[in-house]
């Protein structure tokens, strides 16, 4: 199950579109890689990761966390476009 997060209409502080971050907790293996790479955005909740907030300003660290997830459980989107994990 993907954890619902914040309003996708929120904007980043610089006026650009904020990225929406979701974690599929059913797929998450609880490796903690995301929390280690982006501790301000992810935390382990029991044995699964969860986003600490639903949106974030565009940041390479968020994409690195999504790319590094061994279960591909993290999705980063800008509006309707998925920007992470990267191919």
PyMOL Python script that loads the backbone (N, CA, C, O; Angstrom):
from pymol import cmd

cmd.read_pdbstr("""\
ATOM      1  N   UNK A   1       0.847  -1.167   0.000  1.00  0.00           N
ATOM      2  CA  UNK A   1       0.000   0.000   0.000  1.00  0.00           C
ATOM      3  C   UNK A   1       0.894   1.232   0.000  1.00  0.00           C
ATOM      4  O   UNK A   1       1.837   1.326   0.786  1.00  0.00           O
ATOM      5  N   UNK A   2       0.593   2.171  -0.884  1.00  0.00           N
ATOM      6  CA  UNK A   2       1.343   3.415  -0.948  1.00  0.00           C
ATOM      7  C   UNK A   2       0.771   4.378   0.067  1.00  0.00           C
ATOM      8  O   UNK A   2      -0.441   4.583   0.139  1.00  0.00           O
ATOM      9  N   UNK A   3       1.660   4.969   0.853  1.00  0.00           N
ATOM     10  CA  UNK A   3       1.225   5.898   1.892  1.00  0.00           C
ATOM     11  C   UNK A   3       0.818   7.222   1.254  1.00  0.00           C
ATOM     12  O   UNK A   3       1.629   7.829   0.555  1.00  0.00           O
ATOM     13  N   UNK A   4      -0.420   7.695   1.472  1.00  0.00           N
ATOM     14  CA  UNK A   4      -0.826   8.977   0.915  1.00  0.00           C
ATOM     15  C   UNK A   4      -0.053  10.105   1.571  1.00  0.00           C
ATOM     16  O   UNK A   4       0.316  10.035   2.743  1.00  0.00           O
ATOM     17  N   UNK A   5       0.182  11.146   0.787  1.00  0.00           N
ATOM     18  CA  UNK A   5       0.945  12.268   1.312  1.00  0.00           C
ATOM     19  C   UNK A   5       0.258  13.580   0.991  1.00  0.00           C
ATOM     20  O   UNK A   5      -0.951  13.616   0.761  1.00  0.00           O
ATOM     21  N   UNK A   6       1.017  14.640   0.977  1.00  0.00           N
ATOM     22  CA  UNK A   6       0.471  15.994   0.923  1.00  0.00           C
ATOM     23  C   UNK A   6      -0.112  16.383  -0.427  1.00  0.00           C
ATOM     24  O   UNK A   6      -0.053  15.634  -1.402  1.00  0.00           O
ATOM     25  N   UNK A   7      -0.669  17.570  -0.443  1.00  0.00           N
ATOM     26  CA  UNK A   7      -1.308  18.161  -1.606  1.00  0.00           C
ATOM     27  C   UNK A   7      -0.293  18.395  -2.717  1.00  0.00           C
ATOM     28  O   UNK A   7       0.672  19.130  -2.511  1.00  0.00           O
ATOM     29  N   UNK A   8      -0.485  17.779  -3.912  1.00  0.00           N
ATOM     30  CA  UNK A   8       0.471  17.950  -4.990  1.00  0.00           C
ATOM     31  C   UNK A   8       0.497  19.363  -5.548  1.00  0.00           C
ATOM     32  O   UNK A   8       1.397  19.695  -6.320  1.00  0.00           O
ATOM     33  N   UNK A   9      -0.453  20.198  -5.186  1.00  0.00           N
ATOM     34  CA  UNK A   9      -0.479  21.575  -5.674  1.00  0.00           C
ATOM     35  C   UNK A   9       0.476  22.479  -4.904  1.00  0.00           C
ATOM     36  O   UNK A   9       0.688  23.627  -5.296  1.00  0.00           O
ATOM     37  N   UNK A  10       1.057  21.979  -3.814  1.00  0.00           N
ATOM     38  CA  UNK A  10       2.000  22.791  -3.043  1.00  0.00           C
ATOM     39  C   UNK A  10       3.187  23.164  -3.912  1.00  0.00           C
ATOM     40  O   UNK A  10       3.591  22.398  -4.787  1.00  0.00           O
ATOM     41  N   UNK A  11       3.743  24.336  -3.670  1.00  0.00           N
ATOM     42  CA  UNK A  11       4.918  24.779  -4.417  1.00  0.00           C
ATOM     43  C   UNK A  11       6.123  24.824  -3.502  1.00  0.00           C
ATOM     44  O   UNK A  11       5.999  25.021  -2.293  1.00  0.00           O
ATOM     45  N   UNK A  12       7.281  24.641  -4.091  1.00  0.00           N
ATOM     46  CA  UNK A  12       8.527  24.760  -3.345  1.00  0.00           C
ATOM     47  C   UNK A  12       8.753  26.223  -2.993  1.00  0.00           C
ATOM     48  O   UNK A  12       8.109  27.113  -3.549  1.00  0.00           O
ATOM     49  N   UNK A  13       9.661  26.461  -2.077  1.00  0.00           N
ATOM     50  CA  UNK A  13       9.918  27.822  -1.595  1.00  0.00           C
ATOM     51  C   UNK A  13      10.335  28.770  -2.711  1.00  0.00           C
ATOM     52  O   UNK A  13      10.028  29.961  -2.649  1.00  0.00           O
ATOM     53  N   UNK A  14      11.032  28.264  -3.737  1.00  0.00           N
ATOM     54  CA  UNK A  14      11.475  29.143  -4.817  1.00  0.00           C
ATOM     55  C   UNK A  14      10.427  29.308  -5.915  1.00  0.00           C
ATOM     56  O   UNK A  14      10.709  29.917  -6.947  1.00  0.00           O
ATOM     57  N   UNK A  15       9.222  28.773  -5.707  1.00  0.00           N
ATOM     58  CA  UNK A  15       8.140  28.930  -6.666  1.00  0.00           C
ATOM     59  C   UNK A  15       8.045  27.812  -7.689  1.00  0.00           C
ATOM     60  O   UNK A  15       7.071  27.761  -8.440  1.00  0.00           O
ATOM     61  N   UNK A  16       9.020  26.916  -7.746  1.00  0.00           N
ATOM     62  CA  UNK A  16       8.941  25.790  -8.660  1.00  0.00           C
ATOM     63  C   UNK A  16       7.978  24.759  -8.081  1.00  0.00           C
ATOM     64  O   UNK A  16       7.630  24.811  -6.902  1.00  0.00           O
ATOM     65  N   UNK A  17       7.562  23.838  -8.910  1.00  0.00           N
ATOM     66  CA  UNK A  17       6.660  22.794  -8.439  1.00  0.00           C
ATOM     67  C   UNK A  17       7.386  21.908  -7.435  1.00  0.00           C
ATOM     68  O   UNK A  17       8.523  21.499  -7.668  1.00  0.00           O
ATOM     69  N   UNK A  18       6.737  21.620  -6.336  1.00  0.00           N
ATOM     70  CA  UNK A  18       7.318  20.733  -5.332  1.00  0.00           C
ATOM     71  C   UNK A  18       7.246  19.299  -5.830  1.00  0.00           C
ATOM     72  O   UNK A  18       6.371  18.950  -6.622  1.00  0.00           O
ATOM     73  N   UNK A  19       8.158  18.482  -5.368  1.00  0.00           N
ATOM     74  CA  UNK A  19       8.115  17.064  -5.676  1.00  0.00           C
ATOM     75  C   UNK A  19       7.288  16.362  -4.620  1.00  0.00           C
ATOM     76  O   UNK A  19       7.420  16.638  -3.427  1.00  0.00           O
ATOM     77  N   UNK A  20       6.431  15.451  -5.063  1.00  0.00           N
ATOM     78  CA  UNK A  20       5.603  14.634  -4.178  1.00  0.00           C
ATOM     79  C   UNK A  20       6.345  13.307  -3.963  1.00  0.00           C
ATOM     80  O   UNK A  20       6.770  12.670  -4.927  1.00  0.00           O
ATOM     81  N   UNK A  21       6.495  12.905  -2.733  1.00  0.00           N
ATOM     82  CA  UNK A  21       7.253  11.697  -2.395  1.00  0.00           C
ATOM     83  C   UNK A  21       6.315  10.690  -1.743  1.00  0.00           C
ATOM     84  O   UNK A  21       5.610  11.015  -0.787  1.00  0.00           O
ATOM     85  N   UNK A  22       6.312   9.464  -2.266  1.00  0.00           N
ATOM     86  CA  UNK A  22       5.503   8.396  -1.672  1.00  0.00           C
ATOM     87  C   UNK A  22       6.371   7.159  -1.463  1.00  0.00           C
ATOM     88  O   UNK A  22       7.349   6.937  -2.177  1.00  0.00           O
ATOM     89  N   UNK A  23       5.996   6.373  -0.482  1.00  0.00           N
ATOM     90  CA  UNK A  23       6.656   5.099  -0.211  1.00  0.00           C
ATOM     91  C   UNK A  23       5.588   4.014  -0.238  1.00  0.00           C
ATOM     92  O   UNK A  23       4.590   4.097   0.477  1.00  0.00           O
ATOM     93  N   UNK A  24       5.804   2.999  -1.064  1.00  0.00           N
ATOM     94  CA  UNK A  24       4.921   1.838  -1.088  1.00  0.00           C
ATOM     95  C   UNK A  24       5.347   0.948   0.078  1.00  0.00           C
ATOM     96  O   UNK A  24       6.293   0.169  -0.034  1.00  0.00           O
ATOM     97  N   UNK A  25       4.636   1.077   1.195  1.00  0.00           N
ATOM     98  CA  UNK A  25       5.029   0.360   2.416  1.00  0.00           C
ATOM     99  C   UNK A  25       4.860  -1.148   2.281  1.00  0.00           C
ATOM    100  O   UNK A  25       5.478  -1.908   3.025  1.00  0.00           O
ATOM    101  N   UNK A  26       4.039  -1.582   1.351  1.00  0.00           N
ATOM    102  CA  UNK A  26       3.905  -3.016   1.107  1.00  0.00           C
ATOM    103  C   UNK A  26       5.122  -3.598   0.406  1.00  0.00           C
ATOM    104  O   UNK A  26       5.445  -4.773   0.579  1.00  0.00           O
ATOM    105  N   UNK A  27       5.795  -2.770  -0.386  1.00  0.00           N
ATOM    106  CA  UNK A  27       6.991  -3.211  -1.108  1.00  0.00           C
ATOM    107  C   UNK A  27       8.272  -2.945  -0.328  1.00  0.00           C
ATOM    108  O   UNK A  27       9.284  -3.607  -0.555  1.00  0.00           O
ATOM    109  N   UNK A  28       8.236  -1.985   0.583  1.00  0.00           N
ATOM    110  CA  UNK A  28       9.431  -1.567   1.328  1.00  0.00           C
ATOM    111  C   UNK A  28      10.029  -2.743   2.104  1.00  0.00           C
ATOM    112  O   UNK A  28       9.318  -3.497   2.767  1.00  0.00           O
ATOM    113  N   UNK A  29      11.359  -2.879   2.004  1.00  0.00           N
ATOM    114  CA  UNK A  29      12.073  -3.935   2.720  1.00  0.00           C
ATOM    115  C   UNK A  29      12.619  -3.468   4.063  1.00  0.00           C
ATOM    116  O   UNK A  29      13.100  -4.277   4.857  1.00  0.00           O
ATOM    117  N   UNK A  30      12.544  -2.156   4.319  1.00  0.00           N
ATOM    118  CA  UNK A  30      13.047  -1.616   5.577  1.00  0.00           C
ATOM    119  C   UNK A  30      14.561  -1.565   5.660  1.00  0.00           C
ATOM    120  O   UNK A  30      15.125  -1.654   6.750  1.00  0.00           O
ATOM    121  N   UNK A  31      15.229  -1.422   4.516  1.00  0.00           N
ATOM    122  CA  UNK A  31      16.699  -1.396   4.515  1.00  0.00           C
ATOM    123  C   UNK A  31      17.255  -0.152   5.196  1.00  0.00           C
ATOM    124  O   UNK A  31      18.363  -0.187   5.732  1.00  0.00           O
ATOM    125  N   UNK A  32      16.504   0.945   5.183  1.00  0.00           N
ATOM    126  CA  UNK A  32      16.950   2.182   5.810  1.00  0.00           C
ATOM    127  C   UNK A  32      17.881   3.020   4.957  1.00  0.00           C
ATOM    128  O   UNK A  32      18.368   4.054   5.415  1.00  0.00           O
ATOM    129  N   UNK A  33      18.138   2.601   3.728  1.00  0.00           N
ATOM    130  CA  UNK A  33      19.029   3.361   2.848  1.00  0.00           C
ATOM    131  C   UNK A  33      18.477   4.759   2.617  1.00  0.00           C
ATOM    132  O   UNK A  33      19.228   5.734   2.639  1.00  0.00           O
ATOM    133  N   UNK A  34      17.178   4.866   2.396  1.00  0.00           N
ATOM    134  CA  UNK A  34      16.569   6.178   2.144  1.00  0.00           C
ATOM    135  C   UNK A  34      16.741   7.103   3.348  1.00  0.00           C
ATOM    136  O   UNK A  34      17.056   8.282   3.186  1.00  0.00           O
ATOM    137  N   UNK A  35      16.537   6.572   4.549  1.00  0.00           N
ATOM    138  CA  UNK A  35      16.671   7.383   5.764  1.00  0.00           C
ATOM    139  C   UNK A  35      18.120   7.799   5.991  1.00  0.00           C
ATOM    140  O   UNK A  35      18.379   8.869   6.542  1.00  0.00           O
ATOM    141  N   UNK A  36      19.062   6.964   5.570  1.00  0.00           N
ATOM    142  CA  UNK A  36      20.476   7.319   5.707  1.00  0.00           C
ATOM    143  C   UNK A  36      20.870   8.399   4.704  1.00  0.00           C
ATOM    144  O   UNK A  36      21.644   9.299   5.031  1.00  0.00           O
ATOM    145  N   UNK A  37      20.340   8.312   3.482  1.00  0.00           N
ATOM    146  CA  UNK A  37      20.680   9.283   2.445  1.00  0.00           C
ATOM    147  C   UNK A  37      19.940  10.605   2.611  1.00  0.00           C
ATOM    148  O   UNK A  37      20.495  11.668   2.334  1.00  0.00           O
ATOM    149  N   UNK A  38      18.699  10.541   3.059  1.00  0.00           N
ATOM    150  CA  UNK A  38      17.869  11.750   3.191  1.00  0.00           C
ATOM    151  C   UNK A  38      17.137  11.722   4.530  1.00  0.00           C
ATOM    152  O   UNK A  38      15.918  11.557   4.564  1.00  0.00           O
ATOM    153  N   UNK A  39      17.872  11.882   5.638  1.00  0.00           N
ATOM    154  CA  UNK A  39      17.258  11.758   6.965  1.00  0.00           C
ATOM    155  C   UNK A  39      16.194  12.809   7.260  1.00  0.00           C
ATOM    156  O   UNK A  39      15.360  12.600   8.141  1.00  0.00           O
ATOM    157  N   UNK A  40      16.202  13.906   6.563  1.00  0.00           N
ATOM    158  CA  UNK A  40      15.174  14.919   6.764  1.00  0.00           C
ATOM    159  C   UNK A  40      13.885  14.616   6.040  1.00  0.00           C
ATOM    160  O   UNK A  40      12.888  15.313   6.224  1.00  0.00           O
ATOM    161  N   UNK A  41      13.894  13.574   5.214  1.00  0.00           N
ATOM    162  CA  UNK A  41      12.711  13.251   4.427  1.00  0.00           C
ATOM    163  C   UNK A  41      12.142  11.863   4.704  1.00  0.00           C
ATOM    164  O   UNK A  41      10.942  11.643   4.536  1.00  0.00           O
ATOM    165  N   UNK A  42      12.993  10.922   5.127  1.00  0.00           N
ATOM    166  CA  UNK A  42      12.536   9.551   5.371  1.00  0.00           C
ATOM    167  C   UNK A  42      12.905   9.111   6.781  1.00  0.00           C
ATOM    168  O   UNK A  42      13.912   9.546   7.341  1.00  0.00           O
ATOM    169  N   UNK A  43      12.071   8.240   7.343  1.00  0.00           N
ATOM    170  CA  UNK A  43      12.363   7.628   8.640  1.00  0.00           C
ATOM    171  C   UNK A  43      11.803   6.219   8.632  1.00  0.00           C
ATOM    172  O   UNK A  43      10.820   5.930   7.949  1.00  0.00           O
ATOM    173  N   UNK A  44      12.438   5.349   9.399  1.00  0.00           N
ATOM    174  CA  UNK A  44      11.893   4.010   9.557  1.00  0.00           C
ATOM    175  C   UNK A  44      10.813   4.053  10.622  1.00  0.00           C
ATOM    176  O   UNK A  44      11.002   4.616  11.700  1.00  0.00           O
ATOM    177  N   UNK A  45       9.686   3.451  10.305  1.00  0.00           N
ATOM    178  CA  UNK A  45       8.541   3.371  11.204  1.00  0.00           C
ATOM    179  C   UNK A  45       8.289   1.885  11.405  1.00  0.00           C
ATOM    180  O   UNK A  45       7.642   1.242  10.578  1.00  0.00           O
ATOM    181  N   UNK A  46       8.793   1.350  12.485  1.00  0.00           N
ATOM    182  CA  UNK A  46       8.774  -0.100  12.639  1.00  0.00           C
ATOM    183  C   UNK A  46       9.813  -0.674  11.692  1.00  0.00           C
ATOM    184  O   UNK A  46      10.992  -0.333  11.779  1.00  0.00           O
ATOM    185  N   UNK A  47       9.391  -1.525  10.810  1.00  0.00           N
ATOM    186  CA  UNK A  47      10.312  -2.135   9.855  1.00  0.00           C
ATOM    187  C   UNK A  47      10.137  -1.585   8.447  1.00  0.00           C
ATOM    188  O   UNK A  47      10.643  -2.176   7.493  1.00  0.00           O
ATOM    189  N   UNK A  48       9.440  -0.478   8.296  1.00  0.00           N
ATOM    190  CA  UNK A  48       9.183   0.098   6.978  1.00  0.00           C
ATOM    191  C   UNK A  48       9.511   1.582   6.984  1.00  0.00           C
ATOM    192  O   UNK A  48       9.446   2.245   8.020  1.00  0.00           O
ATOM    193  N   UNK A  49       9.865   2.089   5.812  1.00  0.00           N
ATOM    194  CA  UNK A  49      10.145   3.515   5.668  1.00  0.00           C
ATOM    195  C   UNK A  49       8.845   4.281   5.473  1.00  0.00           C
ATOM    196  O   UNK A  49       7.833   3.741   5.028  1.00  0.00           O
ATOM    197  N   UNK A  50       8.915   5.558   5.823  1.00  0.00           N
ATOM    198  CA  UNK A  50       7.801   6.456   5.541  1.00  0.00           C
ATOM    199  C   UNK A  50       8.376   7.838   5.268  1.00  0.00           C
ATOM    200  O   UNK A  50       9.414   8.202   5.821  1.00  0.00           O
ATOM    201  N   UNK A  51       7.704   8.611   4.414  1.00  0.00           N
ATOM    202  CA  UNK A  51       8.157   9.986   4.203  1.00  0.00           C
ATOM    203  C   UNK A  51       7.779  10.834   5.412  1.00  0.00           C
ATOM    204  O   UNK A  51       6.699  10.665   5.977  1.00  0.00           O
ATOM    205  N   UNK A  52       8.659  11.738   5.808  1.00  0.00           N
ATOM    206  CA  UNK A  52       8.371  12.626   6.935  1.00  0.00           C
ATOM    207  C   UNK A  52       7.463  13.766   6.517  1.00  0.00           C
ATOM    208  O   UNK A  52       6.767  14.350   7.348  1.00  0.00           O
ATOM    209  N   UNK A  53       7.468  14.080   5.240  1.00  0.00           N
ATOM    210  CA  UNK A  53       6.530  15.063   4.691  1.00  0.00           C
ATOM    211  C   UNK A  53       6.207  14.618   3.275  1.00  0.00           C
ATOM    212  O   UNK A  53       6.967  13.866   2.665  1.00  0.00           O
ATOM    213  N   UNK A  54       5.100  15.075   2.764  1.00  0.00           N
ATOM    214  CA  UNK A  54       4.631  14.608   1.461  1.00  0.00           C
ATOM    215  C   UNK A  54       5.261  15.284   0.273  1.00  0.00           C
ATOM    216  O   UNK A  54       5.316  14.713  -0.816  1.00  0.00           O
ATOM    217  N   UNK A  55       5.741  16.503   0.472  1.00  0.00           N
ATOM    218  CA  UNK A  55       6.370  17.205  -0.638  1.00  0.00           C
ATOM    219  C   UNK A  55       7.718  17.749  -0.201  1.00  0.00           C
ATOM    220  O   UNK A  55       7.979  17.947   0.985  1.00  0.00           O
ATOM    221  N   UNK A  56       8.557  17.982  -1.183  1.00  0.00           N
ATOM    222  CA  UNK A  56       9.880  18.532  -0.923  1.00  0.00           C
ATOM    223  C   UNK A  56      10.307  19.372  -2.112  1.00  0.00           C
ATOM    224  O   UNK A  56       9.810  19.196  -3.224  1.00  0.00           O
ATOM    225  N   UNK A  57      11.219  20.273  -1.869  1.00  0.00           N
ATOM    226  CA  UNK A  57      11.790  21.028  -2.970  1.00  0.00           C
ATOM    227  C   UNK A  57      12.626  20.069  -3.812  1.00  0.00           C
ATOM    228  O   UNK A  57      13.203  19.123  -3.276  1.00  0.00           O
ATOM    229  N   UNK A  58      12.699  20.300  -5.121  1.00  0.00           N
ATOM    230  CA  UNK A  58      13.545  19.449  -5.962  1.00  0.00           C
ATOM    231  C   UNK A  58      14.970  19.387  -5.402  1.00  0.00           C
ATOM    232  O   UNK A  58      15.589  20.411  -5.112  1.00  0.00           O
ATOM    233  N   UNK A  59      15.469  18.161  -5.260  1.00  0.00           N
ATOM    234  CA  UNK A  59      16.775  17.953  -4.634  1.00  0.00           C
ATOM    235  C   UNK A  59      17.336  16.615  -5.102  1.00  0.00           C
ATOM    236  O   UNK A  59      16.646  15.596  -5.063  1.00  0.00           O
ATOM    237  N   UNK A  60      18.565  16.624  -5.535  1.00  0.00           N
ATOM    238  CA  UNK A  60      19.233  15.415  -6.017  1.00  0.00           C
ATOM    239  C   UNK A  60      19.254  14.312  -4.955  1.00  0.00           C
ATOM    240  O   UNK A  60      19.210  13.131  -5.298  1.00  0.00           O
ATOM    241  N   UNK A  61      19.318  14.675  -3.686  1.00  0.00           N
ATOM    242  CA  UNK A  61      19.359  13.693  -2.602  1.00  0.00           C
ATOM    243  C   UNK A  61      18.095  12.840  -2.571  1.00  0.00           C
ATOM    244  O   UNK A  61      18.154  11.645  -2.282  1.00  0.00           O
ATOM    245  N   UNK A  62      16.957  13.453  -2.868  1.00  0.00           N
ATOM    246  CA  UNK A  62      15.692  12.711  -2.892  1.00  0.00           C
ATOM    247  C   UNK A  62      15.727  11.670  -4.007  1.00  0.00           C
ATOM    248  O   UNK A  62      15.303  10.530  -3.818  1.00  0.00           O
ATOM    249  N   UNK A  63      16.237  12.072  -5.170  1.00  0.00           N
ATOM    250  CA  UNK A  63      16.350  11.130  -6.284  1.00  0.00           C
ATOM    251  C   UNK A  63      17.346  10.022  -5.963  1.00  0.00           C
ATOM    252  O   UNK A  63      17.121   8.865  -6.318  1.00  0.00           O
ATOM    253  N   UNK A  64      18.445  10.365  -5.294  1.00  0.00           N
ATOM    254  CA  UNK A  64      19.419   9.345  -4.894  1.00  0.00           C
ATOM    255  C   UNK A  64      18.770   8.312  -3.975  1.00  0.00           C
ATOM    256  O   UNK A  64      19.028   7.116  -4.106  1.00  0.00           O
ATOM    257  N   UNK A  65      17.932   8.769  -3.051  1.00  0.00           N
ATOM    258  CA  UNK A  65      17.241   7.847  -2.144  1.00  0.00           C
ATOM    259  C   UNK A  65      16.303   6.930  -2.922  1.00  0.00           C
ATOM    260  O   UNK A  65      16.263   5.726  -2.671  1.00  0.00           O
ATOM    261  N   UNK A  66      15.549   7.493  -3.864  1.00  0.00           N
ATOM    262  CA  UNK A  66      14.639   6.678  -4.678  1.00  0.00           C
ATOM    263  C   UNK A  66      15.425   5.686  -5.530  1.00  0.00           C
ATOM    264  O   UNK A  66      15.045   4.521  -5.645  1.00  0.00           O
ATOM    265  N   UNK A  67      16.524   6.152  -6.128  1.00  0.00           N
ATOM    266  CA  UNK A  67      17.357   5.282  -6.963  1.00  0.00           C
ATOM    267  C   UNK A  67      17.982   4.150  -6.157  1.00  0.00           C
ATOM    268  O   UNK A  67      18.181   3.055  -6.684  1.00  0.00           O
ATOM    269  N   UNK A  68      18.289   4.396  -4.902  1.00  0.00           N
ATOM    270  CA  UNK A  68      19.003   3.430  -4.061  1.00  0.00           C
ATOM    271  C   UNK A  68      18.096   2.421  -3.379  1.00  0.00           C
ATOM    272  O   UNK A  68      18.581   1.446  -2.806  1.00  0.00           O
ATOM    273  N   UNK A  69      16.801   2.634  -3.430  1.00  0.00           N
ATOM    274  CA  UNK A  69      15.869   1.728  -2.754  1.00  0.00           C
ATOM    275  C   UNK A  69      15.921   0.347  -3.408  1.00  0.00           C
ATOM    276  O   UNK A  69      15.613   0.223  -4.594  1.00  0.00           O
ATOM    277  N   UNK A  70      16.305  -0.696  -2.661  1.00  0.00           N
ATOM    278  CA  UNK A  70      16.418  -2.028  -3.254  1.00  0.00           C
ATOM    279  C   UNK A  70      15.078  -2.622  -3.688  1.00  0.00           C
ATOM    280  O   UNK A  70      15.051  -3.560  -4.484  1.00  0.00           O
ATOM    281  N   UNK A  71      13.977  -2.094  -3.181  1.00  0.00           N
ATOM    282  CA  UNK A  71      12.652  -2.603  -3.541  1.00  0.00           C
ATOM    283  C   UNK A  71      11.926  -1.692  -4.520  1.00  0.00           C
ATOM    284  O   UNK A  71      10.794  -1.979  -4.909  1.00  0.00           O
ATOM    285  N   UNK A  72      12.568  -0.587  -4.927  1.00  0.00           N
ATOM    286  CA  UNK A  72      11.935   0.409  -5.800  1.00  0.00           C
ATOM    287  C   UNK A  72      10.592   0.852  -5.210  1.00  0.00           C
ATOM    288  O   UNK A  72       9.609   1.014  -5.932  1.00  0.00           O
ATOM    289  N   UNK A  73      10.566   1.043  -3.891  1.00  0.00           N
ATOM    290  CA  UNK A  73       9.332   1.387  -3.187  1.00  0.00           C
ATOM    291  C   UNK A  73       9.081   2.887  -3.106  1.00  0.00           C
ATOM    292  O   UNK A  73       8.004   3.307  -2.683  1.00  0.00           O
ATOM    293  N   UNK A  74      10.059   3.703  -3.505  1.00  0.00           N
ATOM    294  CA  UNK A  74       9.932   5.158  -3.412  1.00  0.00           C
ATOM    295  C   UNK A  74       9.625   5.729  -4.784  1.00  0.00           C
ATOM    296  O   UNK A  74      10.290   5.408  -5.769  1.00  0.00           O
ATOM    297  N   UNK A  75       8.602   6.585  -4.839  1.00  0.00           N
ATOM    298  CA  UNK A  75       8.274   7.294  -6.074  1.00  0.00           C
ATOM    299  C   UNK A  75       8.350   8.783  -5.807  1.00  0.00           C
ATOM    300  O   UNK A  75       7.839   9.276  -4.801  1.00  0.00           O
ATOM    301  N   UNK A  76       8.995   9.495  -6.722  1.00  0.00           N
ATOM    302  CA  UNK A  76       9.098  10.950  -6.657  1.00  0.00           C
ATOM    303  C   UNK A  76       8.419  11.486  -7.908  1.00  0.00           C
ATOM    304  O   UNK A  76       8.755  11.081  -9.020  1.00  0.00           O
ATOM    305  N   UNK A  77       7.463  12.398  -7.732  1.00  0.00           N
ATOM    306  CA  UNK A  77       6.721  12.930  -8.870  1.00  0.00           C
ATOM    307  C   UNK A  77       6.673  14.445  -8.819  1.00  0.00           C
ATOM    308  O   UNK A  77       6.626  15.051  -7.748  1.00  0.00           O
ATOM    309  N   UNK A  78       6.684  15.037  -9.996  1.00  0.00           N
ATOM    310  CA  UNK A  78       6.467  16.476 -10.145  1.00  0.00           C
ATOM    311  C   UNK A  78       5.193  16.609 -10.961  1.00  0.00           C
ATOM    312  O   UNK A  78       5.191  16.374 -12.169  1.00  0.00           O
ATOM    313  N   UNK A  79       4.110  16.989 -10.294  1.00  0.00           N
ATOM    314  CA  UNK A  79       2.807  16.979 -10.958  1.00  0.00           C
ATOM    315  C   UNK A  79       2.450  15.543 -11.294  1.00  0.00           C
ATOM    316  O   UNK A  79       2.416  14.685 -10.413  1.00  0.00           O
ATOM    317  N   UNK A  80       2.182  15.278 -12.570  1.00  0.00           N
ATOM    318  CA  UNK A  80       1.844  13.919 -12.996  1.00  0.00           C
ATOM    319  C   UNK A  80       3.047  13.165 -13.545  1.00  0.00           C
ATOM    320  O   UNK A  80       2.929  11.993 -13.903  1.00  0.00           O
ATOM    321  N   UNK A  81       4.203  13.821 -13.616  1.00  0.00           N
ATOM    322  CA  UNK A  81       5.406  13.194 -14.170  1.00  0.00           C
ATOM    323  C   UNK A  81       6.246  12.554 -13.066  1.00  0.00           C
ATOM    324  O   UNK A  81       6.614  13.210 -12.092  1.00  0.00           O
ATOM    325  N   UNK A  82       6.541  11.272 -13.231  1.00  0.00           N
ATOM    326  CA  UNK A  82       7.418  10.577 -12.291  1.00  0.00           C
ATOM    327  C   UNK A  82       8.858  10.942 -12.636  1.00  0.00           C
ATOM    328  O   UNK A  82       9.305  10.738 -13.765  1.00  0.00           O
ATOM    329  N   UNK A  83       9.586  11.488 -11.648  1.00  0.00           N
ATOM    330  CA  UNK A  83      10.978  11.885 -11.861  1.00  0.00           C
ATOM    331  C   UNK A  83      11.956  10.966 -11.129  1.00  0.00           C
ATOM    332  O   UNK A  83      13.163  11.048 -11.356  1.00  0.00           O
ATOM    333  N   UNK A  84      11.463  10.111 -10.276  1.00  0.00           N
ATOM    334  CA  UNK A  84      12.324   9.166  -9.580  1.00  0.00           C
ATOM    335  C   UNK A  84      11.527   7.951  -9.136  1.00  0.00           C
ATOM    336  O   UNK A  84      10.349   8.075  -8.798  1.00  0.00           O
ATOM    337  N   UNK A  85      12.138   6.805  -9.131  1.00  0.00           N
ATOM    338  CA  UNK A  85      13.544   6.587  -9.417  1.00  0.00           C
ATOM    339  C   UNK A  85      13.853   6.793 -10.901  1.00  0.00           C
ATOM    340  O   UNK A  85      12.995   6.634 -11.769  1.00  0.00           O
ATOM    341  N   UNK A  86      15.104   7.150 -11.153  1.00  0.00           N
ATOM    342  CA  UNK A  86      15.535   7.381 -12.534  1.00  0.00           C
ATOM    343  C   UNK A  86      15.804   6.045 -13.209  1.00  0.00           C
ATOM    344  O   UNK A  86      16.201   5.078 -12.559  1.00  0.00           O
ATOM    345  N   UNK A  87      15.584   6.000 -14.527  1.00  0.00           N
ATOM    346  CA  UNK A  87      15.849   4.744 -15.266  1.00  0.00           C
ATOM    347  C   UNK A  87      17.315   4.358 -15.260  1.00  0.00           C
ATOM    348  O   UNK A  87      17.685   3.335 -15.836  1.00  0.00           O
TER     349      UNK A  87
END
""", "prot")
cmd.dss("prot")
cmd.show_as("cartoon", "prot")
cmd.util.cbc("prot")
cmd.orient("prot")
